């Protein structure tokens, strides 16, 4: 893992490595928004469903290897390994932070 990731991002990545639904969800603010694969998910109930159906079901584990700050966001890149076609795939995750939580996350290839 990248040593200087902001705490909420590091918590999310660490929980993701264990496929820990509650740990991943805890990194987000209650009304956070995630945009992934054309879908938009907002608030903890929708984020829980997204985590269970998109991440845990396909055992998708993100391994960050690069980070930069861009337009007020923390942009993290890395490979995602899992039980899905084309694994591993390289993803870019754009985090917007608010306090000690993830306020928004946009995931793209």
PyMOL commands that set and color helices and strands:
alter all, ss='L'
color gray80, all
select helices_A, chain A and resi 7-17+21-26+43-56
alter helices_A, ss='H'
color red, helices_A
select strands_A, chain A and resi 28-36+39-42+61-70+73-81+89-98+101-108
alter strands_A, ss='S'
color yellow, strands_A
deselect
rebuild
show_as cartoon
